[in-house]
């Protein structure tokens, strides 16, 4: 399953919507996503599973690249 992760690059700052970034990652569960990203210094705000029409819509985004870990 593909997950869309909303995050802030600086984990020590209060999250600000304008600084929120996204990445896409393949994993079996939200827990696995967190495990795969634990070595990165980021503040994860939200993890959203992508399926069906929503996934197809996201694939149309030119920034859609699934992170390989």
HUGIDA-V752335 format. One record per residue. N is the residue number from 1. RES is the residue in three letters. PSI is psi in radians with two decimals (none if undefined). Layout:
{{N;RES;PSI} {N;RES;PSI}}
This chain:
{{1;UNK;2.55} {2;UNK;2.38} {3;UNK;2.51} {4;UNK;2.15} {5;UNK;2.16} {6;UNK;2.26} {7;UNK;2.87} {8;UNK;2.46} {9;UNK;-0.50} {10;UNK;1.88} {11;UNK;-0.20} {12;UNK;-0.13} {13;UNK;2.73} {14;UNK;2.36} {15;UNK;2.35} {16;UNK;2.22} {17;UNK;-0.67} {18;UNK;-0.33} {19;UNK;0.02} {20;UNK;2.32} {21;UNK;2.92} {22;UNK;2.70} {23;UNK;2.79} {24;UNK;2.43} {25;UNK;2.53} {26;UNK;2.29} {27;UNK;2.95} {28;UNK;-0.49} {29;UNK;2.95} {30;UNK;-0.65} {31;UNK;-0.73} {32;UNK;-0.63} {33;UNK;-0.87} {34;UNK;-0.69} {35;UNK;-0.74} {36;UNK;-0.50} {37;UNK;0.05} {38;UNK;-0.46} {39;UNK;-0.07} {40;UNK;2.51} {41;UNK;1.25} {42;UNK;2.78} {43;UNK;1.84} {44;UNK;2.15} {45;UNK;-0.79} {46;UNK;2.50} {47;UNK;2.11} {48;UNK;2.13} {49;UNK;2.46} {50;UNK;2.22} {51;UNK;2.76} {52;UNK;-2.29} {53;UNK;-0.60} {54;UNK;-0.75} {55;UNK;-0.75} {56;UNK;-0.67} {57;UNK;-0.81} {58;UNK;-0.58} {59;UNK;-0.37} {60;UNK;-0.28} {61;UNK;2.25} {62;UNK;-0.35} {63;UNK;0.09} {64;UNK;1.84} {65;UNK;2.15} {66;UNK;2.17} {67;UNK;2.27} {68;UNK;2.00} {69;UNK;none}}
